[in-house]
Structures are given as C-alpha cells and as structure tokens.
Amino acid sequence: MSAESRAEGLRKAMEKLVDSLDKSHMRPLQKEAYLCSARCCDSAPSQAALQDCCQSCEQRVAVANQLINSSIREFQDRLQRCVQRCQDRAQEQLPAQPSQKDIEKAQNLLANCAADCAQEYEKQVPKLHKDLATRLKQLEK
C-alpha cells in the first residue's frame, strides 16, 4: 500500500468526524438558536434588546464551534509534530554531500514515516469523536 493511500484514511476519518458532529450536534444547536432568535423577534421591545436576545441565542453555537475547532487544531498540531519528527529523521540520515540515491532513500523514509503518523492518528479519531460528542452534549443541556 502506498504512503499516499495509507494517509488517505486519516483524511476520510476526519471528514466523517466533522460530518457526524455537524449532523448530530451542531445542526440541532443551530436550529435551536434560530428558533430562539425568532422568539426574540416576537418579544424584544427594542432593536437593542433584539440584538442582545439574538446574541444570547447564538452563544452555545459559538462555544460549540470554538470547541470543535480548537480540538481539531490541537489534534492536527500533534499530527504535525509527528510528521516533523519524520522530517528530522530523514534530514539526519542524509550525508553532507548526498547522492541522488541518498535523497530518494530519505524521501522514502519521510513518506513512509509520515504515512505511519497518519495511520497512528487515524486510530485516535474515534476517541476524539467520543470526547467531542461528550463535551457537545453538555452544551445542549
């Protein structure tokens, strides 16, 4: 299996994670925020009160988005550190005057190591999903 196809699994797992969180948590929060804002239109005595009411309605959606984005950013940072270690290893393997063969060997090492990182982190996506879902459920209350 090529390094690219091994890394593709992580991309697909992350897409699935985002889609799942969107459908199961974000859309219900957004729907509630819209309904809440509609109620604000019926009850707010002034424009300023309407804006305050609508902002209050959107608060949980904003917090949920921030939670998801920061968790995914931290996950990507950890993955990037793993890939950076691979780059360091490949660089350290090169002699002072590398031949084309040395360069190709280092590139293969880097590609395979980075694919290993992707596979390692793909295995962590279910835990990330579970942790985020738990935290998002707390916001829904």
ChimeraX attribute file (.defattr): number of C-alpha atoms within 10 A of each C-alpha:
attribute: neighborCount
match mode: 1-to-1
recipient: residues
	/A:1	5
	/A:2	10
	/A:3	17
	/A:4	13
	/A:5	10
	/A:6	18
	/A:7	21
	/A:8	15
	/A:9	17
	/A:10	21
	/A:11	13
	/A:12	11
	/A:13	17
	/A:14	17
	/A:15	11
	/A:16	14
	/A:17	18
	/A:18	14
	/A:19	13
	/A:20	14
	/A:21	17
	/A:22	16
	/A:23	11
	/A:24	13
	/A:25	19
	/A:26	22
	/A:27	13
	/A:28	14
	/A:29	23
	/A:30	18
	/A:31	12
	/A:32	17
	/A:33	20
	/A:34	15
	/A:35	14
	/A:36	17
	/A:37	22
	/A:38	15
	/A:39	15
	/A:40	19
	/A:41	17
	/A:42	9
	/A:43	12
	/A:44	16
	/A:45	10
	/A:46	10
	/A:47	10
	/A:48	10
	/A:49	14
	/A:50	19
	/A:51	15
	/A:52	14
	/A:53	19
	/A:54	21
	/A:55	15
	/A:56	15
	/A:57	22
	/A:58	17
	/A:59	12
	/A:60	19
	/A:61	23
	/A:62	14
	/A:63	13
	/A:64	21
	/A:65	14
	/A:66	12
	/A:67	15
	/A:68	21
	/A:69	12
	/A:70	12
	/A:71	16
	/A:72	19
	/A:73	12
	/A:74	12
	/A:75	15
	/A:76	13
	/A:77	12
	/A:78	14
	/A:79	17
	/A:80	15
	/A:81	12
	/A:82	19
	/A:83	20
	/A:84	15
	/A:85	15
	/A:86	22
	/A:87	19
	/A:88	12
	/A:89	15
	/A:90	20
	/A:91	15
	/A:92	11
	/A:93	15
	/A:94	14
	/A:95	10
	/A:96	7
	/A:97	7
	/A:98	12
	/A:99	11
	/A:100	9
	/A:101	9
	/A:102	15
	/A:103	16
	/A:104	12
	/A:105	15
	/A:106	21
	/A:107	15
	/A:108	14
	/A:109	18
	/A:110	22
	/A:111	20
	/A:112	18
	/A:113	21
	/A:114	24
	/A:115	23
	/A:116	18
	/A:117	22
	/A:118	24
	/A:119	17
	/A:120	15
	/A:121	21
	/A:122	20
	/A:123	13
	/A:124	14
	/A:125	18
	/A:126	14
	/A:127	10
	/A:128	18
	/A:129	20
	/A:130	13
	/A:131	12
	/A:132	20
	/A:133	17
	/A:134	11
	/A:135	14
	/A:136	23
	/A:137	12
	/A:138	9
	/A:139	14
	/A:140	14
	/A:141	5
